[in-house]
């Protein structure tokens, strides 16, 4: 009986720990932060990204703390970009750098988000 109680306690602890590994950022938050960038990302890139775009990129960078968060951002970027025709893939890939943010992965339709650390 004691081992059954211990097993139940262990199981409950595991359930409590699992949500910690899930992303805490939503696609809505991501979209709201990068929405000011869409016009720039559809341009030829002759001008730098607008400040409100870069502010959103910096805000987003500050919100992303864990691997699941980075994977969520990657997946949301890929899903969102797939729904907007006319995006300049080079500008999309270079957006973090052009806003002074270091991205740990390439923003591209070919990025495997499950491998993002």
N, C-alpha and C positions, 0 to 999 in steps of 0.2 A: 504494500500500500504506500509506503514511503517513497519508493521509486516511481510510482505512478504520480504522486503529488509533485515530486521533483521534475518529472517529465512535463507535467502541465505548466509548472512555473517556467521552465526552460522554454517551452513553446510560446507562452505569453510574452516572454522577454524577446524572443526572436520576432514576433509580430510587431512589437513596439519599436524594434530597431530598423526593420525593413523600410518604413516610410522615410527615414533619414537619408537613404540612398536615392530617393526619387528627386526629380527636379522640382525646385521651388519657384521657378519662373514659368510664366505662361506665354503662349503664342500671342495673346492679346497684348501683354506687356512689351513683348519684343516688337510687335507691329507698331504699337503706339510710339515707340522710341525711334524706329527707323523710317516711319512714314514721311517725315520731312526730307528724306533722301531720295525718294522715288524720282522726282523730276531730274535731279542731278544724275542719277543712275541711268536715265534714258537719254542723256545728252552725249555730246562727243568728248566731254571732259576738258574742254578748253579752259574752264574756270575751276577753281578748287571747290570742294563741297561747301555748301552754305553752313554758317555757324550753327544754325538750329539743327541741322543734320548731324554735324559732329558732336554737338552737345548730347543728342540722343544716343549716338554710338558710345560716347564716354559714359553716359548714364547706364546703358546696357552693360558695358564692360564692368562697371562697379557692382552691378547686381549679380553677375555670374561668378559664383564662388566654388562650385563643385563640378566634378566630371559630369554628373547627370544634368546639371544646368547647361554646361557647354554642349552636350549632346542635344539637349532640347532646343537650344538656340540654332544649332546646325540644322536640325530637322525642320524647324519653323522657317528658317531662311530658305531652305530648299523647297518646301511646300509653297511658301509665299512667292518666291521668285518664279516658280513654275506657273503661277497664275497671272503673271504680269508680262505681257508681250512687249518687246522693244527694249528690255534692259540690256545695257552694255556689259557683257561678262567681265571685261577687263576692269571697268570701274567698280563693279560689284566685288571682284576679288581684291582690289586694292583699297576699298573703302576704309577698313580699319587703319591701314598705314597712312592713308591720306588725311585721316582725322587724328593721327598721333597715337593710335592704340595698337598694341601688339596683339595679334590674334594667334592662338596656338595651332590653328589649322587654316587651310585654304578654303575660302568660300567659293564653292564650285558645285555644279550639278553632279560632278563625279565624286565628290567627297563622300566617303563612307562614315557617316555620323556615328556608327556604333564603335568606331575605332578612335574617335576623338577623346583625348585625355584632358 
